[in-house]
């Protein structure tokens, strides 16, 4: 399953050789010869957590904490299907709506799909317009002087 997931993601997002680094724990799926060979064939760099160290990947740990402490996260899931359904919606929210402080309050999709610069420029234009309006109201630079 790990091999299929990785291969599909790489092909779907057209990741070229020597671009991707995949960091994983030392679980059987991620250290198997099948996955290792796939990553080598696709020129993907592999890194692994240190043995018996559960918090070596701060990005994964941060995402997990956001999930765990989200107000909608249930204490338990009645079935595996309930868990899958919840996570599908949660990851959609996380990637498309949740603004991340570590990436300039952008969504992961904004960064991944190359929209970051456009979003930042639009945001700055709104801030500039608001600043100009405030400046005119308060008699600051650019305010019209009485006759």
C-alpha positions as a printed NumPy array, in Angstrom:
array([[  0.   ,   0.   ,   0.   ],
       [  2.835,   2.392,   0.829],
       [  4.437,   1.762,  -2.548],
       [  1.16 ,   2.446,  -4.37 ],
       [  0.482,   5.624,  -2.364],
       [  3.949,   7.057,  -3.011],
       [  4.006,   6.166,  -6.707],
       [  0.531,   7.6  ,  -7.317],
       [  1.369,  10.861,  -5.527],
       [  4.621,  11.302,  -7.455],
       [  3.003,  10.625, -10.827],
       [ -0.138,  12.666, -10.1  ],
       [  1.883,  15.721,  -9.099],
       [  4.531,  15.196, -11.786],
       [  7.432,  15.254,  -9.347],
       [ 10.676,  15.045, -11.264],
       [ 13.812,  13.139, -10.289],
       [ 16.015,  14.445,  -7.46 ],
       [ 13.325,  16.898,  -6.264],
       [ 11.57 ,  15.07 ,  -3.451],
       [ 12.808,  14.012,  -0.034],
       [ 10.593,  11.536,   1.76 ],
       [ 10.968,  11.435,   5.534],
       [  9.429,   8.512,   7.356],
       [  9.555,   6.556,  10.533],
       [ 11.317,   3.22 ,  10.591],
       [  8.13 ,   1.206,  10.163],
       [  8.151,  -1.979,   8.076],
       [  6.264,  -0.392,   5.171],
       [  8.722,   2.454,   4.797],
       [ 11.869,   0.362,   5.139],
       [ 10.752,  -2.501,   2.884],
       [ 12.802,  -3.402,  -0.173],
       [  9.8  ,  -2.691,  -2.421],
       [  9.455,   0.908,  -1.232],
       [ 13.22 ,   1.393,  -1.107],
       [ 13.568,   0.243,  -4.707],
       [ 10.657,   2.42 ,  -5.844],
       [ 12.224,   5.497,  -4.24 ],
       [ 15.595,   4.688,  -5.789],
       [ 13.981,   4.221,  -9.22 ],
       [ 12.179,   7.575,  -8.894],
       [ 15.308,   9.359,  -7.602],
       [ 13.611,  10.247,  -4.325],
       [ 15.888,  10.958,  -1.372],
       [ 14.98 ,   8.98 ,   1.754],
       [ 15.442,  10.014,   5.341],
       [ 14.333,   8.159,   8.437],
       [ 13.706,   9.085,  12.029],
       [ 16.271,   8.037,  14.568],
       [ 15.493,   4.677,  16.161],
       [ 12.94 ,   4.885,  18.993],
       [ 12.425,   8.631,  18.424],
       [  8.797,   9.461,  17.721],
       [  9.196,  13.199,  17.206],
       [ 11.936,  13.479,  14.582],
       [  9.646,  14.969,  11.955],
       [  8.389,  18.334,  13.254],
       [  6.093,  18.861,  10.252],
       [  4.248,  15.596,  10.812],
       [  4.145,  16.195,  14.544],
       [  2.707,  19.68 ,  14.029],
       [  0.052,  18.36 ,  11.66 ],
       [ -0.853,  15.594,  14.096],
       [ -1.186,  18.096,  16.944],
       [ -3.444,  20.304,  14.817],
       [ -5.606,  17.256,  14.109],
       [ -5.682,  16.065,  17.709],
       [ -6.588,  19.445,  19.171],
       [ -9.061,  20.522,  16.47 ],
       [-12.437,  21.355,  18.003],
       [-14.216,  18.81 ,  15.783],
       [-11.908,  15.874,  16.582],
       [-13.938,  13.151,  18.314],
       [-12.707,  11.168,  21.307],
       [-13.345,   7.937,  19.418],
       [-14.5  ,   6.75 ,  16.016],
       [-17.247,   4.114,  16.077],
       [-15.931,   2.446,  12.907],
       [-12.95 ,   2.548,  10.572],
       [-15.234,   4.03 ,   7.902],
       [-16.194,   6.86 ,  10.289],
       [-12.518,   7.62 ,  10.828],
       [-11.795,   7.62 ,   7.09 ],
       [-14.748,   9.896,   6.378],
       [-13.725,  12.338,   9.113],
       [-10.106,  12.439,   7.924],
       [-11.068,  13.035,   4.294],
       [-12.949,  16.17 ,   5.326],
       [-10.28 ,  17.215,   7.782],
       [ -7.406,  16.957,   5.282],
       [ -9.449,  18.917,   2.729],
       [ -9.885,  21.689,   5.341],
       [ -6.214,  21.469,   6.415],
       [ -4.885,  21.779,   2.863],
       [ -7.419,  24.19 ,   1.351],
       [ -8.634,  26.46 ,   4.162],
       [ -6.366,  26.337,   7.221],
       [ -3.811,  29.148,   7.186],
       [ -0.403,  28.072,   8.493],
       [  1.769,  30.426,  10.498],
       [  4.95 ,  28.74 ,   9.252],
       [  4.143,  29.555,   5.606],
       [  3.092,  33.208,   5.839],
       [ -0.541,  32.405,   6.736],
       [ -1.045,  30.628,   3.419],
       [ -2.724,  27.292,   2.845],
       [ -0.607,  24.3  ,   1.851],
       [ -2.438,  24.256,  -1.493],
       [ -1.485,  27.897,  -2.137],
       [  2.169,  26.958,  -1.734],
       [  1.987,  23.575,  -3.464],
       [  0.192,  24.858,  -6.544],
       [  2.346,  27.987,  -6.914],
       [ -0.258,  30.547,  -5.818],
       [  1.723,  31.915,  -2.854],
       [  3.101,  35.019,  -4.559],
       [ -0.304,  35.898,  -6.043],
       [ -2.051,  35.535,  -2.667],
       [  0.608,  37.615,  -0.893],
       [  0.383,  40.383,  -3.53 ],
       [ -3.431,  40.502,  -3.265],
       [ -3.196,  40.594,   0.518],
       [ -0.695,  43.458,   0.355],
       [ -2.93 ,  45.401,  -2.052],
       [ -5.81 ,  45.18 ,   0.439],
       [ -3.544,  46.32 ,   3.274],
       [ -2.19 ,  49.219,   1.184],
       [ -5.712,  50.345,   0.328],
       [ -6.784,  50.199,   3.977],
       [ -3.66 ,  52.136,   5.006],
       [ -4.337,  54.819,   2.4  ],
       [ -7.93 ,  55.253,   3.606],
       [ -6.832,  55.509,   7.228],
       [ -4.115,  58.002,   6.31 ],
       [ -6.629,  60.227,   4.523],
       [ -9.044,  60.112,   7.488],
       [ -6.413,  60.919,  10.086],
       [ -4.801,  63.787,   8.205],
       [ -1.584,  61.853,   7.644],
       [  0.574,  61.705,   4.528],
       [ -1.575,  62.087,   1.433],
       [ -4.497,  63.678,   3.292],
       [ -6.078,  66.671,   1.68 ],
       [ -5.328,  69.904,   3.495],
       [ -8.181,  72.364,   4.18 ],
       [ -8.256,  75.524,   2.08 ]])
